[in-house]
Amino acid sequence: MSLLKSNSVQIGQSATATQNFTLSVPSSPDGTIKLARGNSGATTADVLTVDASGNVTTTLANGSISASKLSGAQSGSAPIFGARAWVNFDGTRNEGDTGASTDGANVKIRASGNVTSVLKNVAGDYTVNFTTAMVDTNYVVNACSSQNSSSQYCFTNTSTQSTSSVRVQNVNVTPSLADNSNMLVAVFR
């Protein structure tokens, strides 16, 4: 068995740099490792990065994911775009799940991605705050709530979009704003 200690290792010997890969760690190790296209010691183009927490980031040439870039049962040639943020929250309970939600306070989040908090503005009106801001406000919001047999909650409206948050409203059949225990929001860009 051999042991190789280096901050950067080139894989491949092609005269064309883009045909080679470099596996590297920062000169001051922080638990991150990068796979890049190009020669070791020269300018490289990052392909894949894994940080100390196991989070993986990648740069795709065309900025979208297609079925052929995934493993599984995907098919077709249309691009696949992942959610930039999503949240499943209970608009009727406070953040600590110790009581009913109140205006001007955060509500209970069951699960989320890229969402730090959900603020209840007034009954049925919530602001979803992003952990990492969107690049602009040209994103799509899909917001919905479950139907409740007594009030038939069935429609959610997005009212204000910024790079750091989006405001969603839950409207019942009356129609009036109303809290709902099963609110779902997804953001795509």
FIKOLZA-1660 file (N, C-alpha, C; in steps of 0.1 Angstrom, whole numbers, plus 5000, padded with zeros to 4 digits):
% residues 189
   i   px   py   pz ch aa at
   1 5008 4988 5000  A  M  N
   1 5000 5000 5000  A  M CA
   1 5009 5012 5000  A  M  C
   2 5005 5022 4992  A  S  N
   2 5012 5035 4991  A  S CA
   2 5004 5046 4998  A  S  C
   3 5011 5055 5003  A  L  N
   3 5005 5067 5009  A  L CA
   3 5010 5079 5002  A  L  C
   4 5001 5087 4996  A  L  N
   4 5005 5099 4989  A  L CA
   4 4999 5111 4997  A  L  C
   5 5007 5121 5001  A  K  N
   5 5003 5133 5008  A  K CA
   5 5005 5145 4999  A  K  C
   6 4994 5151 4995  A  S  N
   6 4996 5163 4987  A  S CA
   6 4983 5171 4988  A  S  C
   7 4983 5184 4985  A  N  N
   7 4971 5192 4985  A  N CA
   7 4964 5192 4971  A  N  C
   8 4971 5187 4961  A  S  N
   8 4966 5186 4948  A  S CA
   8 4972 5175 4940  A  S  C
   9 4963 5167 4934  A  V  N
   9 4967 5156 4926  A  V CA
   9 4960 5156 4912  A  V  C
  10 4968 5155 4902  A  Q  N
  10 4963 5155 4888  A  Q CA
  10 4960 5141 4884  A  Q  C
  11 4948 5139 4878  A  I  N
  11 4944 5125 4873  A  I CA
  11 4943 5127 4858  A  I  C
  12 4952 5120 4851  A  G  N
  12 4952 5121 4837  A  G CA
  12 4965 5127 4832  A  G  C
  13 4969 5124 4820  A  Q  N
  13 4982 5129 4814  A  Q CA
  13 4980 5134 4800  A  Q  C
  14 4968 5138 4797  A  S  N
  14 4965 5143 4783  A  S CA
  14 4972 5157 4781  A  S  C
  15 4977 5159 4769  A  A  N
  15 4982 5172 4766  A  A CA
  15 4972 5183 4766  A  A  C
  16 4959 5179 4764  A  T  N
  16 4948 5188 4765  A  T CA
  16 4943 5189 4779  A  T  C
  17 4945 5200 4786  A  A  N
  17 4942 5202 4800  A  A CA
  17 4928 5198 4804  A  A  C
  18 4918 5201 4795  A  T  N
  18 4904 5199 4798  A  T CA
  18 4901 5184 4799  A  T  C
  19 4910 5175 4794  A  Q  N
  19 4909 5161 4795  A  Q CA
  19 4914 5155 4808  A  Q  C
  20 4920 5163 4816  A  N  N
  20 4925 5159 4829  A  N CA
  20 4917 5164 4841  A  N  C
  21 4918 5158 4852  A  F  N
  21 4911 5162 4864  A  F CA
  21 4921 5165 4875  A  F  C
  22 4917 5174 4884  A  T  N
  22 4926 5176 4896  A  T CA
  22 4917 5174 4909  A  T  C
  23 4922 5167 4918  A  L  N
  23 4916 5165 4931  A  L CA
  23 4924 5173 4941  A  L  C
  24 4918 5183 4948  A  S  N
  24 4925 5192 4957  A  S CA
  24 4918 5195 4970  A  S  C
  25 4926 5199 4980  A  V  N
  25 4921 5204 4992  A  V CA
  25 4928 5218 4994  A  V  C
  26 4922 5227 5002  A  P  N
  26 4928 5240 5004  A  P CA
  26 4941 5239 5011  A  P  C
  27 4950 5249 5008  A  S  N
  27 4963 5249 5015  A  S CA
  27 4962 5249 5030  A  S  C
  28 4952 5255 5035  A  S  N
  28 4948 5255 5049  A  S CA
  28 4936 5246 5050  A  S  C
  29 4938 5233 5053  A  P  N
  29 4927 5223 5053  A  P CA
  29 4915 5227 5061  A  P  C
  30 4903 5226 5055  A  D  N
  30 4891 5229 5063  A  D CA
  30 4880 5219 5061  A  D  C
  31 4884 5207 5056  A  G  N
  31 4875 5196 5054  A  G CA
  31 4869 5196 5040  A  G  C
  32 4872 5205 5032  A  T  N
  32 4867 5206 5018  A  T CA
  32 4876 5199 5008  A  T  C
  33 4870 5193 4999  A  I  N
  33 4877 5187 4988  A  I CA
  33 4870 5190 4975  A  I  C
  34 4879 5193 4964  A  K  N
  34 4873 5197 4951  A  K CA
  34 4878 5188 4940  A  K  C
  35 4869 5186 4931  A  L  N
  35 4873 5179 4918  A  L CA
  35 4871 5190 4908  A  L  C
  36 4882 5192 4900  A  A  N
  36 4882 5202 4890  A  A CA
  36 4887 5196 4876  A  A  C
  37 4883 5203 4866  A  R  N
  37 4888 5199 4852  A  R CA
  37 4900 5208 4850  A  R  C
  38 4911 5202 4846  A  G  N
  38 4924 5209 4843  A  G CA
  38 4936 5203 4850  A  G  C
  39 4947 5209 4847  A  N  N
  39 4960 5204 4852  A  N CA
  39 4963 5209 4866  A  N  C
  40 4968 5201 4875  A  S  N
  40 4973 5205 4888  A  S CA
  40 4983 5216 4887  A  S  C
  41 4981 5227 4895  A  G  N
  41 4991 5238 4895  A  G CA
  41 4987 5248 4885  A  G  C
  42 4977 5246 4877  A  A  N
  42 4973 5256 4866  A  A CA
  42 4958 5260 4869  A  A  C
  43 4953 5269 4861  A  T  N
  43 4939 5273 4863  A  T CA
  43 4930 5261 4860  A  T  C
  44 4921 5258 4869  A  T  N
  44 4912 5247 4868  A  T CA
  44 4897 5252 4868  A  T  C
  45 4888 5244 4864  A  A  N
  45 4874 5247 4864  A  A CA
  45 4867 5237 4874  A  A  C
  46 4862 5242 4885  A  D  N
  46 4856 5233 4895  A  D CA
  46 4844 5226 4889  A  D  C
  47 4844 5213 4892  A  V  N
  47 4833 5204 4887  A  V CA
  47 4824 5200 4899  A  V  C
  48 4831 5197 4911  A  L  N
  48 4824 5192 4922  A  L CA
  48 4831 5196 4935  A  L  C
  49 4824 5201 4945  A  T  N
  49 4830 5204 4958  A  T CA
  49 4822 5197 4969  A  T  C
  50 4829 5191 4978  A  V  N
  50 4823 5185 4990  A  V CA
  50 4828 5192 5002  A  V  C
  51 4820 5199 5011  A  D  N
  51 4825 5206 5022  A  D CA
  51 4826 5196 5034  A  D  C
  52 4830 5202 5046  A  A  N
  52 4833 5194 5058  A  A CA
  52 4820 5187 5063  A  A  C
  53 4808 5193 5060  A  S  N
  53 4795 5188 5064  A  S CA
  53 4789 5178 5055  A  S  C
  54 4796 5175 5044  A  G  N
  54 4791 5166 5034  A  G CA
  54 4782 5172 5023  A  G  C
  55 4781 5185 5023  A  N  N
  55 4773 5192 5013  A  N CA
  55 4780 5192 5000  A  N  C
  56 4773 5188 4989  A  V  N
  56 4779 5187 4976  A  V CA
  56 4774 5199 4967  A  V  C
  57 4783 5206 4961  A  T  N
  57 4779 5216 4951  A  T CA
  57 4786 5212 4938  A  T  C
  58 4779 5216 4927  A  T  N
  58 4785 5213 4914  A  T CA
  58 4782 5224 4904  A  T  C
  59 4790 5226 4894  A  T  N
  59 4787 5236 4884  A  T CA
  59 4784 5228 4871  A  T  C
  60 4773 5230 4865  A  L  N
  60 4769 5223 4853  A  L CA
  60 4771 5233 4841  A  L  C
  61 4775 5228 4830  A  A  N
  61 4778 5236 4819  A  A CA
  61 4766 5244 4814  A  A  C
  62 4754 5239 4814  A  N  N
  62 4743 5246 4809  A  N CA
  62 4733 5251 4819  A  N  C
  63 4737 5250 4832  A  G  N
  63 4729 5255 4843  A  G CA
  63 4716 5248 4846  A  G  C
  64 4713 5237 4840  A  S  N
  64 4701 5230 4843  A  S CA
  64 4705 5215 4844  A  S  C
  65 4696 5208 4850  A  I  N
  65 4698 5193 4852  A  I CA
  65 4688 5186 4842  A  I  C
  66 4693 5177 4835  A  S  N
  66 4684 5169 4826  A  S CA
  66 4684 5155 4831  A  S  C
  67 4674 5147 4826  A  A  N
  67 4672 5134 4830  A  A CA
  67 4685 5125 4828  A  A  C
  68 4693 5128 4818  A  S  N
  68 4705 5120 4815  A  S CA
  68 4716 5123 4826  A  S  C
  69 4715 5134 4833  A  K  N
  69 4724 5137 4843  A  K CA
  69 4721 5131 4857  A  K  C
  70 4710 5125 4858  A  L  N
  70 4705 5119 4870  A  L CA
  70 4705 5104 4869  A  L  C
  71 4705 5097 4880  A  S  N
  71 4703 5083 4880  A  S CA
  71 4689 5080 4885  A  S  C
  72 4683 5071 4879  A  G  N
  72 4669 5068 4884  A  G CA
  72 4660 5066 4872  A  G  C
  73 4647 5068 4874  A  A  N
  73 4637 5065 4864  A  A CA
  73 4633 5077 4856  A  A  C
  74 4641 5088 4856  A  Q  N
  74 4638 5100 4849  A  Q CA
  74 4639 5097 4834  A  Q  C
  75 4631 5104 4826  A  S  N
  75 4631 5103 4812  A  S CA
  75 4628 5116 4805  A  S  C
  76 4630 5116 4792  A  G  N
  76 4626 5128 4785  A  G CA
  76 4638 5138 4784  A  G  C
  77 4636 5148 4776  A  S  N
  77 4647 5158 4773  A  S CA
  77 4645 5171 4780  A  S  C
  78 4633 5174 4785  A  A  N
  78 4631 5187 4792  A  A CA
  78 4639 5188 4804  A  A  C
  79 4645 5200 4807  A  P  N
  79 4653 5202 4818  A  P CA
  79 4646 5200 4831  A  P  C
  80 4653 5196 4842  A  I  N
  80 4647 5194 4855  A  I CA
  80 4653 5205 4864  A  I  C
  81 4644 5213 4871  A  F  N
  81 4649 5224 4879  A  F CA
  81 4645 5220 4894  A  F  C
  82 4655 5221 4903  A  G  N
  82 4652 5218 4917  A  G CA
  82 4646 5230 4924  A  G  C
  83 4639 5228 4935  A  A  N
  83 4634 5239 4943  A  A CA
  83 4646 5247 4949  A  A  C
  84 4645 5260 4949  A  R  N
  84 4655 5268 4955  A  R CA
  84 4652 5270 4970  A  R  C
  85 4639 5268 4974  A  A  N
  85 4635 5269 4988  A  A CA
  85 4622 5262 4989  A  A  C
  86 4619 5256 5000  A  W  N
  86 4606 5250 5003  A  W CA
  86 4604 5249 5018  A  W  C
  87 4591 5248 5021  A  V  N
  87 4587 5247 5036  A  V CA
  87 4574 5241 5037  A  V  C
  88 4572 5233 5048  A  N  N
  88 4560 5227 5052  A  N CA
  88 4558 5233 5066  A  N  C
  89 4548 5241 5068  A  F  N
  89 4546 5248 5081  A  F CA
  89 4531 5247 5086  A  F  C
  90 4530 5249 5099  A  D  N
  90 4517 5249 5105  A  D CA
  90 4514 5264 5109  A  D  C
  91 4505 5270 5102  A  G  N
  91 4501 5284 5104  A  G CA
  91 4493 5286 5117  A  G  C
  92 4489 5276 5123  A  T  N
  92 4480 5277 5135  A  T CA
  92 4488 5276 5148  A  T  C
  93 4501 5272 5147  A  R  N
  93 4509 5269 5160  A  R CA
  93 4521 5279 5160  A  R  C
  94 4525 5282 5172  A  N  N
  94 4537 5291 5173  A  N CA
  94 4550 5283 5171  A  N  C
  95 4561 5290 5169  A  E  N
  95 4574 5284 5165  A  E CA
  95 4578 5272 5175  A  E  C
  96 4576 5274 5187  A  G  N
  96 4579 5263 5197  A  G CA
  96 4569 5253 5199  A  G  C
  97 4558 5254 5192  A  D  N
  97 4547 5244 5192  A  D CA
  97 4541 5243 5206  A  D  C
  98 4541 5255 5213  A  T  N
  98 4536 5255 5227  A  T CA
  98 4522 5262 5228  A  T  C
  99 4517 5266 5217  A  G  N
  99 4504 5273 5217  A  G CA
  99 4500 5278 5203  A  G  C
 100 4489 5285 5203  A  A  N
 100 4484 5290 5190  A  A CA
 100 4493 5301 5185  A  A  C
 101 4493 5302 5172  A  S  N
 101 4502 5312 5165  A  S CA
 101 4496 5326 5168  A  S  C
 102 4505 5336 5169  A  T  N
 102 4501 5350 5171  A  T CA
 102 4506 5359 5160  A  T  C
 103 4499 5370 5157  A  D  N
 103 4504 5379 5147  A  D CA
 103 4517 5385 5151  A  D  C
 104 4526 5386 5142  A  G  N
 104 4539 5392 5144  A  G CA
 104 4550 5382 5150  A  G  C
 105 4546 5369 5150  A  A  N
 105 4555 5359 5156  A  A CA
 105 4557 5348 5146  A  A  C
 106 4568 5341 5147  A  N  N
 106 4571 5329 5138  A  N CA
 106 4562 5318 5141  A  N  C
 107 4559 5310 5131  A  V  N
 107 4550 5298 5132  A  V CA
 107 4559 5285 5132  A  V  C
 108 4552 5274 5135  A  K  N
 108 4559 5261 5135  A  K CA
 108 4563 5256 5121  A  K  C
 109 4576 5253 5119  A  I  N
 109 4580 5247 5106  A  I CA
 109 4582 5233 5109  A  I  C
 110 4576 5224 5101  A  R  N
 110 4577 5210 5102  A  R CA
 110 4590 5205 5095  A  R  C
 111 4593 5210 5083  A  A  N
 111 4604 5207 5075  A  A CA
 111 4606 5218 5065  A  A  C
 112 4619 5220 5061  A  S  N
 112 4622 5230 5051  A  S CA
 112 4636 5229 5045  A  S  C
 113 4638 5236 5034  A  G  N
 113 4651 5237 5028  A  G CA
 113 4653 5252 5024  A  G  C
 114 4663 5258 5028  A  N  N
 114 4667 5272 5025  A  N CA
 114 4656 5282 5031  A  N  C
 115 4650 5278 5042  A  V  N
 115 4640 5287 5048  A  V CA
 115 4644 5288 5063  A  V  C
 116 4646 5300 5068  A  T  N
 116 4650 5302 5082  A  T CA
 116 4638 5304 5091  A  T  C
 117 4628 5310 5086  A  S  N
 117 4616 5312 5095  A  S CA
 117 4604 5315 5086  A  S  C
 118 4592 5314 5093  A  V  N
 118 4580 5318 5086  A  V CA
 118 4573 5327 5097  A  V  C
 119 4571 5340 5093  A  L  N
 119 4564 5350 5102  A  L CA
 119 4550 5351 5099  A  L  C
 120 4541 5350 5109  A  K  N
 120 4527 5353 5107  A  K CA
 120 4525 5368 5108  A  K  C
 121 4520 5374 5097  A  N  N
 121 4518 5388 5097  A  N CA
 121 4504 5391 5104  A  N  C
 122 4494 5385 5098  A  V  N
 122 4480 5385 5104  A  V CA
 122 4474 5371 5101  A  V  C
 123 4462 5368 5105  A  A  N
 123 4456 5355 5102  A  A CA
 123 4457 5353 5087  A  A  C
 124 4462 5341 5083  A  G  N
 124 4462 5337 5069  A  G CA
 124 4473 5344 5061  A  G  C
 125 4481 5352 5066  A  D  N
 125 4491 5360 5059  A  D CA
 125 4505 5358 5065  A  D  C
 126 4514 5352 5057  A  Y  N
 126 4527 5347 5062  A  Y CA
 126 4539 5352 5053  A  Y  C
 127 4550 5355 5059  A  T  N
 127 4562 5358 5052  A  T CA
 127 4572 5347 5054  A  T  C
 128 4576 5341 5043  A  V  N
 128 4586 5330 5043  A  V CA
 128 4600 5336 5041  A  V  C
 129 4609 5335 5050  A  N  N
 129 4622 5341 5049  A  N CA
 129 4633 5331 5045  A  N  C
 130 4640 5334 5035  A  F  N
 130 4650 5325 5029  A  F CA
 130 4664 5326 5037  A  F  C
 131 4670 5314 5038  A  T  N
 131 4683 5314 5044  A  T CA
 131 4694 5320 5035  A  T  C
 132 4693 5316 5022  A  T  N
 132 4702 5322 5012  A  T CA
 132 4693 5329 5002  A  T  C
 133 4695 5342 4999  A  A  N
 133 4687 5350 4991  A  A CA
 133 4686 5345 4976  A  A  C
 134 4675 5348 4970  A  M  N
 134 4674 5345 4956  A  M CA
 134 4682 5355 4948  A  M  C
 135 4686 5352 4936  A  V  N
 135 4694 5361 4928  A  V CA
 135 4686 5373 4923  A  V  C
 136 4673 5372 4922  A  D  N
 136 4664 5383 4918  A  D CA
 136 4650 5378 4922  A  D  C
 137 4640 5386 4918  A  T  N
 137 4626 5383 4922  A  T CA
 137 4618 5376 4910  A  T  C
 138 4625 5371 4900  A  N  N
 138 4619 5365 4889  A  N CA
 138 4617 5350 4892  A  N  C
 139 4614 5346 4904  A  Y  N
 139 4612 5332 4907  A  Y CA
 139 4597 5329 4907  A  Y  C
 140 4594 5316 4907  A  V  N
 140 4581 5311 4907  A  V CA
 140 4578 5305 4921  A  V  C
 141 4566 5308 4927  A  V  N
 141 4562 5303 4940  A  V CA
 141 4550 5294 4938  A  V  C
 142 4551 5282 4943  A  N  N
 142 4540 5273 4943  A  N CA
 142 4536 5272 4958  A  N  C
 143 4524 5277 4961  A  A  N
 143 4520 5277 4975  A  A CA
 143 4506 5271 4976  A  A  C
 144 4504 5262 4986  A  C  N
 144 4491 5256 4987  A  C CA
 144 4488 5252 5002  A  C  C
 145 4476 5249 5004  A  S  N
 145 4472 5244 5018  A  S CA
 145 4462 5233 5016  A  S  C
 146 4461 5225 5027  A  S  N
 146 4452 5214 5027  A  S CA
 146 4438 5219 5029  A  S  C
 147 4428 5211 5024  A  Q  N
 147 4414 5214 5026  A  Q CA
 147 4411 5210 5040  A  Q  C
 148 4403 5218 5047  A  N  N
 148 4399 5215 5060  A  N CA
 148 4383 5213 5059  A  N  C
 149 4378 5202 5064  A  S  N
 149 4364 5199 5062  A  S CA
 149 4355 5209 5067  A  S  C
 150 4358 5217 5078  A  S  N
 150 4349 5226 5083  A  S CA
 150 4350 5240 5076  A  S  C
 151 4361 5243 5070  A  S  N
 151 4362 5256 5064  A  S CA
 151 4366 5256 5049  A  S  C
 152 4370 5244 5044  A  Q  N
 152 4374 5243 5030  A  Q CA
 152 4385 5252 5025  A  Q  C
 153 4396 5253 5033  A  Y  N
 153 4407 5261 5028  A  Y CA
 153 4412 5254 5015  A  Y  C
 154 4414 5262 5005  A  C  N
 154 4418 5256 4993  A  C CA
 154 4426 5265 4983  A  C  C
 155 4429 5277 4987  A  F  N
 155 4436 5286 4977  A  F CA
 155 4446 5294 4985  A  F  C
 156 4458 5295 4979  A  T  N
 156 4469 5303 4985  A  T CA
 156 4474 5313 4974  A  T  C
 157 4475 5325 4978  A  N  N
 157 4480 5336 4970  A  N CA
 157 4493 5341 4974  A  N  C
 158 4502 5343 4964  A  T  N
 158 4515 5350 4968  A  T CA
 158 4513 5365 4965  A  T  C
 159 4517 5373 4975  A  S  N
 159 4514 5387 4973  A  S CA
 159 4527 5395 4971  A  S  C
 160 4538 5393 4978  A  T  N
 160 4550 5401 4977  A  T CA
 160 4562 5392 4976  A  T  C
 161 4570 5395 4966  A  Q  N
 161 4582 5387 4964  A  Q CA
 161 4594 5396 4965  A  Q  C
 162 4604 5393 4973  A  S  N
 162 4617 5400 4974  A  S CA
 162 4628 5389 4973  A  S  C
 163 4641 5393 4972  A  T  N
 163 4651 5383 4971  A  T CA
 163 4653 5376 4984  A  T  C
 164 4649 5381 4995  A  S  N
 164 4651 5375 5008  A  S CA
 164 4638 5368 5014  A  S  C
 165 4627 5371 5008  A  S  N
 165 4615 5365 5014  A  S CA
 165 4603 5365 5003  A  S  C
 166 4593 5358 5006  A  V  N
 166 4580 5358 4998  A  V CA
 166 4569 5358 5008  A  V  C
 167 4559 5366 5005  A  R  N
 167 4547 5367 5014  A  R CA
 167 4536 5359 5007  A  R  C
 168 4530 5349 5015  A  V  N
 168 4519 5341 5010  A  V CA
 168 4507 5343 5018  A  V  C
 169 4495 5341 5012  A  Q  N
 169 4482 5343 5019  A  Q CA
 169 4474 5331 5017  A  Q  C
 170 4467 5326 5027  A  N  N
 170 4458 5315 5026  A  N CA
 170 4444 5321 5026  A  N  C
 171 4436 5318 5016  A  V  N
 171 4422 5323 5015  A  V CA
 171 4412 5311 5015  A  V  C
 172 4402 5313 5023  A  N  N
 172 4392 5303 5024  A  N CA
 172 4380 5306 5014  A  N  C
 173 4370 5298 5013  A  V  N
 173 4359 5300 5004  A  V CA
 173 4350 5312 5006  A  V  C
 174 4352 5319 5017  A  T  N
 174 4343 5330 5020  A  T CA
 174 4344 5341 5010  A  T  C
 175 4354 5346 5004  A  P  N
 175 4368 5344 5007  A  P CA
 175 4373 5354 5017  A  P  C
 176 4381 5349 5026  A  S  N
 176 4388 5357 5036  A  S CA
 176 4401 5350 5040  A  S  C
 177 4410 5358 5045  A  L  N
 177 4423 5352 5050  A  L CA
 177 4420 5343 5062  A  L  C
 178 4427 5332 5063  A  A  N
 178 4424 5323 5074  A  A CA
 178 4437 5314 5076  A  A  C
 179 4440 5312 5088  A  D  N
 179 4451 5303 5092  A  D CA
 179 4448 5289 5087  A  D  C
 180 4459 5281 5085  A  N  N
 180 4457 5267 5081  A  N CA
 180 4469 5259 5087  A  N  C
 181 4466 5247 5091  A  S  N
 181 4476 5239 5098  A  S CA
 181 4485 5232 5089  A  S  C
 182 4482 5232 5076  A  N  N
 182 4491 5225 5066  A  N CA
 182 4494 5234 5054  A  N  C
 183 4504 5242 5056  A  M  N
 183 4508 5252 5045  A  M CA
 183 4521 5246 5038  A  M  C
 184 4521 5247 5025  A  L  N
 184 4532 5242 5017  A  L CA
 184 4536 5252 5007  A  L  C
 185 4549 5255 5007  A  V  N
 185 4555 5266 4998  A  V CA
 185 4567 5260 4991  A  V  C
 186 4568 5262 4978  A  A  N
 186 4581 5258 4971  A  A CA
 186 4584 5270 4961  A  A  C
 187 4597 5272 4960  A  V  N
 187 4602 5283 4952  A  V CA
 187 4611 5277 4941  A  V  C
 188 4609 5281 4929  A  F  N
 188 4617 5276 4918  A  F CA
 188 4623 5288 4910  A  F  C
 189 4635 5287 4905  A  R  N
 189 4641 5297 4897  A  R CA
 189 4651 5290 4887  A  R  C
% end
